[in-house]
């Protein structure tokens, strides 16, 4: 379970930047002083009592206030550095992000995340972190330091000039600035087994993890904080090149495994195999991973092959904004009443089945989202779908075509069903077909809205 984060403000001037941070971090909540702040998640009256209670509960604290007030408030509680949650002081204007406590619980990583949001350099002072560009005492999610009591001596040896060798797979260490040498005296061991360490051997036990994420249509603004956190805390990314490009700005030490868009089952099998080796793997999909994307492929392979090594993998599905949701948002609310989604690709299912579903959906008067409408090798399906729809829908039925949503070259077009042409779409286009109730109206000369009323009136 991810650590809870409390972002604490004492005045209204701090609320905008605090809200920016909360929106970017999973499990973050905005706390504001009562009578001095509005638009916060939780109001409090006693700063000291609130901070001490959160600290005692193990909640990470980001105080947008002077460092001194945080230090004096928490000081009486300091007794065990292994249990102290992260505590960060931050300037009201975002110009300084200072990690104060919680070096063993990932405070420097949290400071870096916050600093990225406000576009500053965090004031990290931990010697090992600065010199080696990694926090040995605070490994990424998915890894646990087995012998923390040996770490002080181990780090002292490293800082004194000793070299280290790495046994096992740990990209977050391999791409650090540790003094790695094959004949080193010190060892870092990565394993999925229960192994005892020593002052000359730090042991990290890795968990078997696979996250299947959806980036949303393309824009970073549409990517959830949960997805961003999972991507940052992983060792391997797997996906189609176009989708990996969408998340490349978040990559630090992660290994990339690039596949053709049609190699879905092979992609899924590799993800499971890597996770079974103790790596923290992310399968990258665009949109939502459970809608015409990789979540179904992973579970299909998991059930079909059922390898013993896969049975203990921790699997997480992280949702994203779907293409049909993003398309609908561009023009209003065309999916405001009952709707369905149909893929026009006949690669994985026969056209007769697709045609039957189009007719059934049209007869039932659903609004319809068409995915995969056309490609270089599939040029006739959209025209045939239009013919089927016209047996049930008015030629004037509103149609929305949205292409490259959230990416360079984004285009949205509204036209009538009778005017829909195959050349209007490609594989990067999602098409929304209105129901008999869907309406178009002009708010002004430049604003055209499409919506389906929630009250259904059948003539």
HUMO-V646141 format. One record per backbone hydrogen bond with DSSP energy under -1.0 kcal/mol. NH is the residue of the N-H (numbers start at 0). CO is the residue of the C=O. E is the energy in kcal/mol with one decimal. If there is no record, write none. Layout:
{{NH,CO,E} {NH,CO,E}}
//
This chain:
{{4,26,-2.6} {5,59,-3.3} {6,28,-2.8} {7,61,-2.7} {8,30,-2.4} {13,10,-1.5} {14,11,-1.3} {17,13,-2.0} {18,14,-2.9} {19,15,-1.7} {20,16,-1.7} {21,17,-2.7} {22,18,-2.4} {24,20,-1.0} {27,24,-1.0} {28,4,-2.3} {30,6,-3.1} {31,41,-2.7} {32,8,-1.3} {33,43,-3.4} {35,32,-1.7} {36,32,-1.1} {40,29,-1.5} {41,29,-2.3} {43,31,-1.9} {49,45,-2.1} {50,46,-2.7} {51,47,-2.5} {52,48,-2.2} {53,49,-2.3} {54,50,-2.6} {55,51,-2.4} {56,52,-1.7} {57,54,-1.3} {58,53,-2.4} {59,3,-2.7} {60,85,-2.7} {61,5,-3.0} {62,87,-2.9} {63,7,-2.7} {64,62,-1.8} {69,65,-1.1} {70,66,-2.4} {71,67,-2.7} {72,68,-1.6} {73,69,-2.1} {74,70,-2.2} {76,73,-2.7} {77,74,-1.5} {82,79,-1.8} {86,100,-2.2} {87,60,-2.8} {88,97,-2.6} {89,62,-2.5} {90,95,-2.2} {93,90,-1.9} {97,88,-3.1} {99,86,-3.2} {100,86,-1.5} {104,101,-1.6} {106,101,-2.0} {109,105,-2.2} {110,106,-2.6} {111,107,-2.2} {112,108,-2.2} {113,109,-2.4} {114,110,-2.7} {115,111,-2.1} {116,112,-1.5} {117,113,-2.0} {119,114,-2.1} {122,96,-2.9} {123,121,-1.7} {129,125,-2.6} {130,126,-2.9} {131,127,-2.6} {132,128,-1.3} {142,139,-1.7} {143,204,-1.7} {145,202,-3.2} {149,146,-1.5} {150,147,-1.2} {153,149,-2.1} {154,150,-3.1} {155,151,-2.1} {156,152,-2.0} {157,153,-2.0} {158,154,-2.9} {159,155,-1.4} {160,157,-1.6} {161,156,-2.5} {163,178,-2.4} {164,185,-2.1} {166,187,-3.0} {172,169,-2.0} {173,169,-2.4} {174,170,-1.9} {175,172,-1.8} {176,131,-2.9} {179,177,-1.9} {180,163,-1.9} {183,180,-1.3} {185,162,-1.5} {186,199,-2.2} {187,164,-2.6} {188,201,-3.0} {189,166,-3.3} {190,203,-2.4} {197,200,-2.3} {200,197,-1.3} {201,186,-2.0} {203,188,-3.1} {204,143,-2.8} {205,190,-2.4} {206,141,-2.9} {208,278,-1.6} {209,313,-2.7} {210,280,-2.9} {211,315,-3.0} {212,282,-2.6} {213,317,-1.2} {214,284,-2.3} {215,286,-1.7} {221,218,-1.5} {222,219,-1.5} {227,223,-2.1} {228,224,-2.4} {229,225,-2.3} {230,226,-2.4} {231,227,-2.2} {232,228,-1.8} {233,230,-1.1} {234,279,-3.3} {235,279,-1.8} {236,254,-3.1} {237,281,-2.6} {238,256,-2.1} {243,239,-2.3} {244,240,-2.2} {249,246,-2.2} {250,247,-1.9} {254,234,-2.7} {256,236,-2.0} {258,238,-1.9} {262,259,-1.6} {263,261,-1.5} {266,262,-2.1} {267,263,-2.3} {268,264,-2.3} {269,265,-2.2} {270,266,-2.1} {271,267,-2.1} {272,268,-2.4} {273,269,-2.7} {274,270,-2.2} {275,271,-2.2} {277,274,-1.9} {278,273,-1.5} {280,208,-2.6} {281,235,-2.5} {282,210,-3.1} {283,237,-3.0} {284,212,-1.9} {286,215,-2.6} {290,287,-1.8} {294,288,-2.3} {297,293,-2.3} {298,294,-2.1} {299,295,-2.2} {300,296,-2.3} {301,297,-2.5} {302,298,-2.1} {303,299,-2.6} {304,300,-2.6} {309,306,-1.5} {310,307,-1.2} {312,309,-1.6} {313,207,-3.5} {315,209,-2.4} {317,211,-2.7} {325,321,-2.3} {326,322,-2.6} {327,323,-2.3} {328,324,-2.0} {330,327,-1.0} {331,327,-1.3} {332,449,-2.7} {335,332,-1.5} {339,366,-2.0} {341,368,-2.8} {343,370,-2.6} {353,349,-1.5} {354,350,-3.1} {355,351,-2.2} {356,352,-2.0} {357,353,-2.3} {358,354,-2.4} {359,355,-2.4} {360,356,-2.6} {361,357,-2.6} {362,358,-2.8} {363,359,-2.0} {364,361,-1.0} {365,360,-2.4} {366,337,-1.8} {367,432,-2.4} {368,339,-2.5} {369,430,-3.6} {370,341,-2.2} {374,377,-2.3} {383,379,-2.0} {384,380,-2.4} {385,381,-2.2} {386,382,-1.9} {387,383,-2.1} {388,384,-2.4} {389,385,-2.2} {390,387,-1.1} {391,388,-2.3} {392,388,-2.7} {396,393,-1.9} {398,414,-2.9} {399,431,-2.6} {400,412,-2.9} {401,429,-2.4} {402,410,-3.1} {403,427,-1.7} {406,403,-2.2} {409,406,-1.1} {410,402,-2.4} {412,400,-2.6} {414,398,-2.4} {416,396,-1.7} {417,394,-2.7} {418,415,-1.0} {419,416,-1.4} {423,420,-2.1} {424,421,-1.4} {428,425,-1.7} {429,401,-2.4} {430,369,-2.1} {431,399,-2.8} {432,367,-3.4} {433,397,-2.7} {438,450,-3.4} {440,448,-2.2} {442,446,-2.0} {443,446,-1.2} {448,440,-2.9} {449,330,-2.9} {450,438,-2.2} {451,332,-2.3}}
//
